[in-house]
Amino acid sequence: VPFGAAFDASVGKSFPRNFVTTSKYTLLSFLPLVTFEQFQKRANVYFTFICVLMYLGEHTPLIDSSVSWWSTAAVLIPMMAMSMVISGLDDARRHQADRQTNNQRARAIRIGGSYGVFLYTVLWK
């Protein structure tokens, strides 16, 4: 609305809500996305590949492996799980910060009425 224009009740109805979202995951998307992010790291892909080769060497005659596959998996799985837990905790903090921000009150300027311009308090959303 240009300054000095008459107030119209329909003004601002077509704009999106002022809602802050900084979190990356939802409950449904957490496990697939965080697993995808873990396999973006080359080391995780490499050691998973080595673990699969060692498993094949232990259970098939294709590859001869002198080391057991679980020796690599015993390190890889907890490290990936720890990274996933840290990502989940960080995202939970982001959800909490988003809730705090979205529930704040803000001062809004409205043009119109008998005085022309007035302030009122609204929720941030």
C-alpha positions in Angstrom: 0.0 0.0 0.0 1.6 3.3 -1.0 1.9 5.8 1.9 -1.2 8.0 2.2 -3.5 5.5 0.4 -6.8 4.8 1.9 -7.1 1.6 4.1 -8.7 -1.3 2.4 -9.5 -4.5 4.3 -8.4 -6.7 1.4 -4.8 -5.2 1.4 -2.3 -7.8 2.6 -4.6 -10.8 2.4 -2.7 -12.3 -0.6 0.8 -12.1 1.0 2.3 -15.2 2.6 2.5 -15.5 6.3 5.5 -14.2 8.1 6.6 -17.6 9.4 10.3 -18.4 10.2 11.5 -22.0 9.5 15.2 -22.7 9.9 15.0 -26.4 10.7 16.0 -29.0 8.1 14.1 -32.1 9.0 10.6 -33.2 10.0 9.8 -36.5 11.8 9.2 -38.2 8.5 12.1 -36.8 6.6 14.8 -37.1 9.3 16.1 -40.6 8.7 16.3 -40.5 4.9 17.8 -37.0 4.7 20.4 -37.5 7.5 21.4 -40.9 6.0 21.8 -39.2 2.6 23.9 -36.5 4.2 26.1 -39.1 5.9 26.8 -40.7 2.5 27.8 -37.3 1.0 31.0 -37.7 3.0 33.5 -39.7 1.0 35.0 -41.4 4.0 31.6 -43.0 4.9 31.1 -44.2 1.3 34.6 -45.6 1.2 34.4 -47.5 4.5 30.9 -48.8 3.7 32.3 -50.1 0.4 35.2 -51.7 2.2 32.8 -53.2 4.8 30.7 -54.8 2.0 33.8 -56.2 0.3 34.9 -57.7 3.6 31.5 -59.2 4.1 31.5 -60.7 0.7 35.0 -62.1 1.3 33.8 -63.8 4.5 30.6 -65.3 3.1 31.5 -66.0 -0.6 34.5 -67.4 -2.4 34.7 -64.3 -4.6 37.1 -62.3 -2.4 39.7 -63.5 0.1 39.6 -61.3 3.2 41.7 -61.9 6.3 39.9 -59.3 8.4 36.3 -59.7 9.5 33.8 -57.3 8.1 32.4 -56.4 11.6 35.8 -54.8 12.6 35.1 -52.0 10.1 31.4 -51.9 10.8 32.0 -51.7 14.5 33.7 -48.3 14.0 31.7 -47.0 11.0 28.2 -47.6 12.4 28.7 -45.8 15.8 30.4 -42.9 14.1 27.6 -42.4 11.6 25.0 -42.9 14.4 26.7 -40.3 16.5 26.7 -37.8 13.6 23.0 -38.5 13.1 22.2 -37.9 16.8 24.1 -34.6 16.7 22.3 -33.5 13.6 19.0 -34.5 15.2 19.8 -32.5 18.4 20.8 -29.5 16.3 17.6 -29.6 14.4 15.6 -29.9 17.6 17.2 -26.7 18.8 16.4 -25.1 15.5 12.7 -26.1 15.9 12.7 -24.7 19.4 14.2 -21.4 18.2 11.7 -21.2 15.4 8.8 -21.7 17.8 10.1 -18.9 20.0 10.6 -16.5 17.1 7.2 -17.3 15.6 5.3 -16.8 18.9 6.8 -13.3 19.5 4.7 -10.2 19.4 5.4 -7.5 16.9 4.3 -3.9 16.4 2.5 -3.3 13.1 1.7 0.0 11.4 -1.8 0.3 9.9 -2.8 3.1 7.5 -6.4 4.2 7.8 -8.9 4.8 10.5 -9.8 8.2 12.0 -6.2 9.1 12.8 -4.6 8.0 9.5 -1.8 5.9 10.9 -1.8 3.7 14.1 0.3 1.0 15.7 -1.1 -2.3 17.0 0.4 -5.5 18.4 0.1 -8.7 16.5 1.7 -12.2 16.6 4.8 -12.5 14.4 3.1 -15.2 12.3 
